[in-house]
Amino acid sequence: MKYLILLLGLFVTTALHAQFGLYVEGGGNYSSLRDTRSQGIVNGKSGIGWQVGFGTEYHTGFGYFLYLGLDLASQNFKKDSSSADGHVTSNYNYKPLFLNFPFGIGYQFDVTKDVGLRVYGGINTQVGIGGNVTRNSYYILDSSGTRSSYNKHKIHYGRSIQVTNEFQSDLNNTIWGLTVGAGLNFSKSVEVTVFYQEGLNNILPGGDAAPEINKLRMVSVDLKLYFPKNFYSSKIKR
């Protein structure tokens, strides 16, 4: 019983000191493609994009906090793909538009009274809502030389290889990534953050059953503005 009372007291103390904060953020990202399985040769290339969004933080008063956000993100990455026999070469330029749902836990170390060093860890769920993809393909023919084809269209998102009978999907409709990050918080009002995201699942439709597995990495830099200012106390005052 005494342990239950102790646990209840800790919960009540935490709840009394917990505070919520809201923020808006915006910045840039740098995405790169990593090939883990292919029937041919795949080389990923990086590109620069942007993101804007907002979120909330739940502070316990012990330095720990939970965060949940919603971002609109435009990413950019390329892929050069060659068949195993070298007869077909394709160059892809992806510019997807995602809704990002980052969530996780963080901790703040107080450097000075007005400056805090934060560390983050969590998950980012990316849901495709738009964008376009460009493909240039080159074919080596046995007797008649070479030919090429060009195609640019809106990105089709889907879980399986065949979305409908009319077209195939280009990217998985949901992409998951493991995130770690750090930030410098000034006066509990403004923060500069850097996040690294490592893709956990195949961005191509069909999952791990697909013949080709590509995973997406991303580095993002954001400026956060908190409302209201000075909305929390980083640690419980004894």
N, C-alpha and C positions, 0 to 999 in steps of 0.2 A: 504494500500500500504506500509506503514512504517513497518508493521509486516512482509510482504513479503520480503522487502529489508533486514530487520534484519535477517530473516531466511536464505536468500541467502548469506548474509555476513558470517553467522555462518558456513554454508556448505562450502564456499570457504576457510575459515580459517582452518576448519578441514581437508579439502582435501590437503591444502598446507603443513600441518604438519603431515599428515598421512604417514606412512612408512611400508613397507613390510619386513618381516623376514622369513627366511627358517630355518628349524631345522631337525635333525635326532634324533631318540630316541630308547631306548631299555630298557627292564627290565623284571620283573616277575609279575605274577598274581596269585590270590588265589580265586577260584570259589566255590560257594556253591549253592545247589538246594533247592528251597522252594516250598513245595506242598500246593496249596490252595484249591484243590478239588480232591477227589479220591473215587472210589467205594470200595477200600480196605484200607490198611495201607501203607503209603509211608514215608520213611525216607531218606532224602538227606544227602550226605556226601561230604566233601570238598576235593579239590585237587589243586596242584600247577602247573602252566604253565608258558609260556613266551610270549613276543611280541617284535617285531621290526618294525620300520616304519619311516615316515617322515611327514612333514606338513608345513604349512605357517601361519603366523600371520599378521593381518592388524591392525596397531596401529593408533589411532586417534590423539594422542598427549595430551589427557585429562586423561590419565591413563587407559582408556578402550581399549580393543582390541578384535577382532574377530579371531577365530582359526578354521582351517580345516585340518584334517589329514587323512592318510591312513596307516593302520597297518596290518601286518600279525601276527595273534595271535593263539597260541595253548593253549587250556584250558583243564582242567581235573576235572571231578566231577563224583560222584557215586550215585546210587539210589538203595535202598532195598525196594521191593514192595511185599506185601502179599495180597492175595484175601480175600474177606470179610469172607468166611467160613474157611480160614486158610489152604486150601488144596493145594494151589499153592504159592510158594515163589520164587521170581526172584531177582537176584542181577545183576545190570547193572553197567558197567564202561565205561563212555563216554570220548573220547579224540577227540573232534572236532577241526578242523582247520578253522578259520574264517578270512575273510577280514573285518577289522573294518574301519568305516568311522565316526570318531568323529568330531563334530562341535559344536560351541557355542560361548559364550562371557566370557571375563575375565576382571579383574581389578587388577592393581598393586599398592600396598602401598610401598612407598620408606622408608625402615628402616634406611639405611645409603646411602651414595653416591654410594656404590658398591653392596648393598644388597637390594633386593626387595622381599616383600611378595605378592604372587599372589593368587587370588581366582578364581575359574572356575565354570561354570554351562552350561550344554548343553545336547546333545543327542548323543548316540552312536548307529549306525546301523551296525549290524553284519550279514554278508552273508556267509553261509556255503560253503566251497569249498573242504573239505576233512576230513580226520580223520577216526577213527574206533570206534566200540562199541563192548563190550564183554558182553554176557549174560549167567549166570548160573541159571537154573531153577530146582526146586525140587517139585515133585508131590507126594502127599499122596493118595494112592489107597485104596479103601475100603477092598479088599480081598487079593491083591497080594503085599502088603507092599508099598514100595516107588520106584520111579525111578527119574532119573535126566537127563538133557540135557545141552549141552554146544554149544555156537555159537559165532563166532567172524567174523565180516565182516566190509567192508567199510561203513561209515555212508551214508545213503540215505536221501537227503534233499527234502522236498516238502511241499506244502501248504495244500493239502488235505490228508485224511487218505490213499487213494489208489493212488499212483503215476502212476503205470502202472499195467497191469494184472499180472506181474511177481513178484513184491515185494512191500512191504509197506514202507513208509518213516519212518525214525527214529526221525528226528528233523525238525522243521520248517525251511524253506530255508532263512528266514529273521527274525532276533531277534532284538527287539528295547529295549534300556535301557536309563534311565535318569541318568545323571552323575553329580557329584559335586566333586570338588577337590581343592587342595592347593599346592603351590610350593614355594621354595626358589630359587630366581634367583641371580646369582653371576656375577657381572660385565657385565650383559646383554649378557653373552656368554654361561654360563653353568647353568642348572637348575635341581633340584631334585623335582619331583612331586609325589603326592599321589592322586589317584582317587578312588571314590566309585561309583559303578554302580548298580542301582536297576532295575531289569527286569520289563518291562511294559506289555509284551504279553506272551502268552503260548509258551514255546519252542517246545511243541509237535505239530504235524500236526493236523489240524482241528479247530484251534483257540479255542474260548470259547465254541464252540459246542461240543468239545471233552469231553468224560466222565472224563478225568483226566487233571488237569491243573497244570503244573510245571513252575515256573519262576526262572530265573537265576540271582544270585547276584555275584558281582566280586569286588575285591580290587586289584588295580595295582600300582606298584611303578616303575618309569622310571627315567632314566638319559637323559637329553636333551642337545644337542650341537647345538648352533646357528651359522649360516653362512649368511652374514659376521658377525664378532664380532661387538658389540656396534652398532647395525643397527638402533636403534631407540632412541628417547628421550622420557622418560616416561611421561613428562608433558610439556605443552607449556611454554616456557620462556617468561615472560612479559618484 
